[in-house]
Amino acid sequence: MVAPTASSSTSAAPVYELPWVEKYRPLKLDDVVGNRATIERLKVIEHEGNCPHLMISGLPGIGKTTSVHCLAHALLGDAYKEGVLELNASDERGIDVVRNKIKNFAQKKVSLPPGKHKIIILDEADSMTVGAQQALRRTMEIYSNTTRFCFACNQSNKIIDPIQSRCAILRYGKLSEEEVMKRLLEVAAYEKVEYTDAGLEALVFTSEGDMRQAINNLQSTWTGMGLVTPDNVFKVCDQPHPILVRQILAACQKGDIDVAMEKLDEIWGNGYAAVDIVTTLFRVTKTMDSLPEALKLEFIKEIGWTHMRILEGVSTVIQLGACLARLCKMVSEVKQT
């Protein structure tokens, strides 16, 4: 995207680089990564042309809003700009907006392809007030001949039942590591990014199935460091290094509390919050093959209790140290039996 030419003939027009997450946002349903079964249902709607009210729920960054926009593009074609109204959580979406802006758009006459409907996309719909949702239920029925509503939300239980019953509900699952890796490789190839395999694995680890975060982290690491390696990724993402966390867990597995506390002090001295450390502890424990399955489950249970206490406000290094002590004690009890 190039900015308008400056009035001075000597000054060159600045070139603005799009964020990669926007640059490589899918425009067709075929290009959306993951959740194939749900995407196939949307393709059927695209083929039939008669779109019901939709509610798409799932974690952030897995393609909910993108899928709706792809479907709207496919259904409306060139009339997309006139026939689609999108309201995000950042917009005011109280009762007045439902009664005025949404109702006015539903009443507006627009030239659309035969048999097609206007589409209102409500992103982050679970953050709408209950009053606004109540005002919306009647609007959905009155204008159903000309307008369809598409809700994208993280938690569908925050949407009132009357709206849920009027919608076809599609649930999106977390993207697999293979799906995220495949897309990262494609973007890296387009942008000629220099990377190591371990660097891309680190990006997948930090993203936790969130494609948007994975691509943003890739761009940030490449722009800031010039090479995508694990160390650079964890510096940019500012997360505790999994190798250090793995060393803590390995020490706990041996029952060596002194080494575990020494490594914990090293991570704590780098300024990481207790919630960051305990979250990384959990994620590394899940992927630690050296832990026997029964012990791994006990470790996860203990780390979960500590995570809960930290979220309640007790976010101190003493709480983390106590967790490690309990893990070591657990191992010694297993050995004695």
C-alpha positions in Angstrom: 0.0 0.0 0.0 1.5 3.3 -1.1 0.6 6.7 0.4 -0.6 9.6 -1.8 2.2 11.4 -3.5 3.5 14.4 -1.5 3.0 17.9 -2.9 6.7 18.5 -3.2 8.1 16.9 -6.3 11.5 16.2 -4.6 10.1 14.2 -1.7 9.4 10.5 -2.5 6.1 9.0 -1.3 6.6 6.9 1.8 5.8 3.2 1.5 3.7 1.8 4.4 4.2 -1.9 5.2 1.1 -3.8 6.3 1.4 -6.0 9.3 1.8 -9.6 8.1 -1.2 -10.7 9.9 -3.3 -8.4 7.7 -1.1 -8.9 4.6 -1.7 -12.7 4.6 -5.3 -12.7 6.0 -7.2 -15.3 4.0 -9.8 -14.0 1.4 -11.4 -17.3 0.6 -12.7 -20.1 2.8 -10.3 -22.5 1.2 -7.3 -20.5 2.5 -8.5 -20.6 6.2 -6.2 -22.8 8.3 -7.6 -25.5 10.5 -11.2 -26.5 11.6 -11.9 -28.2 8.3 -15.2 -29.7 9.4 -16.6 -26.2 10.3 -15.2 -24.6 7.2 -16.9 -27.2 5.1 -20.2 -26.3 6.7 -19.6 -22.6 5.7 -18.7 -23.7 2.2 -22.1 -25.4 2.0 -23.8 -22.1 3.0 -21.7 -20.3 0.4 -22.8 -22.8 -2.3 -26.4 -22.7 -1.3 -26.4 -19.0 -1.0 -29.0 -18.8 1.9 -27.0 -17.8 5.0 -28.7 -18.3 8.4 -27.9 -16.3 11.4 -24.5 -17.5 12.6 -22.7 -17.7 15.9 -19.1 -18.7 15.8 -17.3 -19.3 19.1 -13.7 -20.2 20.0 -10.4 -19.0 21.2 -8.8 -15.8 20.0 -6.7 -15.9 16.8 -8.0 -19.1 15.2 -9.9 -17.5 12.3 -13.5 -16.8 13.4 -13.9 -13.3 12.1 -11.8 -14.0 9.0 -14.1 -16.9 8.1 -17.2 -14.7 8.4 -15.6 -12.1 6.2 -14.6 -14.8 3.6 -18.2 -16.0 3.6 -19.5 -12.5 3.2 -17.1 -11.8 0.3 -18.2 -15.1 -1.4 -21.9 -14.4 -1.0 -22.0 -10.6 -1.8 -19.1 -10.2 -4.3 -18.7 -6.6 -5.4 -21.6 -5.5 -3.1 -19.6 -6.5 0.0 -18.8 -2.9 1.0 -22.4 -1.8 0.9 -24.0 -5.0 2.2 -21.8 -5.6 5.3 -21.8 -3.7 8.6 -19.1 -4.7 11.1 -19.2 -3.7 14.7 -16.3 -4.6 17.0 -15.9 -4.6 20.8 -14.0 -1.3 20.4 -17.2 0.3 19.1 -20.0 1.5 21.2 -22.6 -1.3 21.2 -25.2 -0.4 23.8 -29.0 -0.3 23.4 -28.9 3.0 21.4 -26.5 1.5 18.8 -28.8 -1.5 18.4 -31.9 0.7 18.1 -30.3 3.2 15.7 -27.2 2.1 13.8 -28.1 -1.6 13.4 -31.8 -0.9 12.7 -31.0 1.8 10.2 -28.6 -0.5 8.3 -31.2 -3.3 8.4 -33.8 -0.9 6.9 -31.4 0.5 4.3 -32.1 -0.5 0.7 -29.0 -2.0 -1.0 -28.5 -3.5 -4.4 -27.4 -7.1 -3.8 -27.1 -10.2 -6.0 -30.5 -12.0 -6.3 -31.5 -14.0 -3.2 -28.7 -12.6 -1.1 -29.0 -10.8 2.3 -27.2 -7.9 4.0 -24.8 -9.2 6.7 -24.2 -7.6 10.1 -21.0 -8.9 11.8 -20.8 -8.4 15.5 -17.2 -9.2 16.6 -16.5 -10.0 20.3 -20.2 -10.3 20.7 -19.8 -11.7 24.3 -18.7 -8.3 25.4 -22.1 -6.7 24.5 -24.3 -5.7 27.4 -27.3 -7.9 28.2 -29.6 -4.9 27.5 -28.2 -4.6 24.0 -28.6 -8.3 23.4 -32.2 -8.1 24.5 -32.8 -5.2 22.1 -31.2 -7.2 19.3 -33.4 -10.3 19.6 -36.5 -8.6 18.2 -34.5 -6.8 15.5 -33.2 -10.1 14.2 -36.8 -11.4 13.7 -38.2 -8.2 12.1 -35.5 -7.8 9.5 -34.8 -11.5 8.8 -36.1 -11.2 5.3 -33.3 -8.8 4.3 -30.5 -9.1 6.9 -28.5 -11.8 8.5 -26.5 -11.5 11.8 -23.1 -13.2 12.3 -21.8 -13.2 15.9 -18.1 -14.0 16.7 -17.4 -14.6 20.3 -14.8 -16.3 22.6 -17.4 -17.6 25.1 -20.9 -18.4 23.7 -22.3 -18.8 27.2 -22.2 -15.0 27.6 -24.7 -14.7 24.8 -28.3 -14.8 26.0 -30.3 -18.0 25.1 -32.9 -16.2 22.9 -30.1 -15.1 20.5 -28.4 -18.5 20.6 -31.6 -20.3 19.7 -32.0 -18.0 16.6 -28.5 -18.9 15.3 -26.7 -21.8 13.8 -23.8 -22.3 16.2 -20.3 -23.2 14.9 -17.5 -24.0 17.4 -13.9 -23.5 16.4 -11.1 -25.6 18.1 -7.5 -24.6 18.8 -5.2 -24.9 15.8 -2.8 -27.8 15.9 1.0 -27.3 16.0 1.3 -28.7 12.5 -1.3 -26.3 11.1 0.5 -23.3 12.7 3.9 -24.5 11.5 2.7 -25.0 7.9 1.4 -21.4 7.8 4.5 -19.9 9.4 6.7 -21.7 6.8 4.5 -20.2 4.0 4.8 -16.7 5.4 8.5 -17.1 6.0 9.0 -18.2 2.4 7.1 -15.2 1.0 9.0 -12.7 3.2 12.4 -14.4 2.8 12.8 -14.7 6.5 16.0 -16.4 7.8 15.1 -18.9 10.5 16.2 -22.1 12.2 13.8 -25.0 12.7 14.1 -24.6 16.4 13.2 -20.9 16.0 9.9 -21.8 14.3 9.2 -24.4 16.9 9.7 -21.7 19.6 7.1 -19.6 17.7 4.6 -22.4 17.7 5.3 -23.0 21.5 4.6 -19.3 22.4 1.5 -19.0 20.2 -0.5 -21.9 21.9 -2.6 -22.4 18.8 -3.2 -18.7 18.2 -2.3 -18.1 14.5 -2.5 -14.3 14.8 0.0 -14.3 17.7 2.3 -16.7 15.8 2.5 -14.5 12.7 2.9 -11.3 14.8 5.7 -12.9 16.8 7.4 -14.0 13.6 7.3 -10.5 12.2 8.5 -9.0 15.5 11.4 -11.4 15.8 12.5 -11.0 12.1 12.2 -7.2 12.2 13.9 -6.8 15.6 16.6 -9.5 15.5 17.1 -10.3 11.8 17.1 -14.1 12.5 14.4 -16.3 14.0 16.1 -18.5 16.6 14.7 -19.8 20.0 16.7 -17.3 22.0 15.5 -14.4 19.9 11.9 -15.5 19.9 11.8 -15.8 23.7 13.5 -12.3 24.0 10.9 -10.7 21.8 7.9 -12.6 23.3 9.4 -12.0 26.7 8.6 -15.4 28.1 10.7 -17.6 30.5 13.0 -19.8 28.4 11.6 -23.3 28.3 15.1 -24.8 28.6 15.5 -23.2 32.1 12.0 -24.3 33.1 12.8 -27.8 31.8 15.9 -27.8 34.0 13.8 -26.9 37.0 11.4 -29.8 36.3 14.3 -32.2 35.7 15.8 -31.2 39.2 12.3 -31.7 40.8 12.1 -35.2 39.1 15.4 -36.1 40.8 14.2 -34.6 44.1 17.0 -32.0 44.1 15.3 -28.9 45.6 18.5 -26.9 45.8 19.1 -26.9 42.0 15.4 -26.3 41.3 15.4 -23.2 43.6 18.6 -22.0 42.1 17.1 -22.1 38.6 13.9 -20.5 39.9 15.9 -17.6 41.4 17.6 -17.1 38.0 14.3 -16.8 36.2 12.8 -14.6 38.9 15.9 -12.4 38.8 15.2 -11.8 35.1 12.0 -10.0 36.1 9.3 -12.5 35.0 6.0 -12.4 36.8 4.9 -15.5 38.8 2.0 -16.1 36.4 4.4 -16.2 33.4 6.6 -18.7 35.2 3.8 -21.0 36.4 2.2 -21.0 32.9 5.4 -22.0 31.3 5.9 -24.7 34.0 2.6 -26.1 33.0 3.2 -26.0 29.2 6.7 -27.6 29.5 5.4 -30.3 31.9 2.8 -31.4 29.3 5.6 -32.0 26.7 8.2 -33.6 29.0 8.6 -37.1 27.8 11.1 -38.0 30.5 8.3 -37.8 33.1 6.3 -41.0 33.7 2.6 -40.5 32.8 1.3 -40.9 36.3 3.9 -38.5 37.8 3.2 -36.0 35.0 -0.4 -35.9 35.9 0.4 -35.3 39.6 2.8 -32.5 38.5 0.2 -30.9 36.4 -2.3 -31.1 39.2 0.1 -29.5 41.7 1.1 -26.7 39.2 -2.6 -26.1 38.6 -3.3 -25.5 42.3 -0.3 -23.0 42.4 -1.6 -21.3 39.3 -5.0 -20.8 41.0 -3.4 -19.3 44.1 -1.3 -16.9 42.0 -4.4 -15.8 40.1 -6.1 -15.1 43.4 -3.3 -12.6 44.2 -0.5 -14.6 46.0 2.0 -14.0 43.2 5.3 -14.3 45.1 8.5 -16.3 44.6 7.7 -18.1 47.9 4.5 -19.5 46.3 6.5 -20.9 43.4 9.2 -22.2 45.7 6.6 -24.1 47.7 5.2 -25.6 44.5 8.7 -26.9 43.6 9.2 -28.3 47.1 5.9 -30.2 46.8 6.9 -31.6 43.4 10.2 -32.8 45.0 8.4 -34.3 47.9 6.0 -36.0 45.6 8.9 -37.7 43.7 10.6 -38.8 47.0 7.2 -40.4 48.2 6.9 -42.3 44.9 10.5 -43.6 45.3 9.8 -44.7 48.9 6.8 -46.7 47.8 
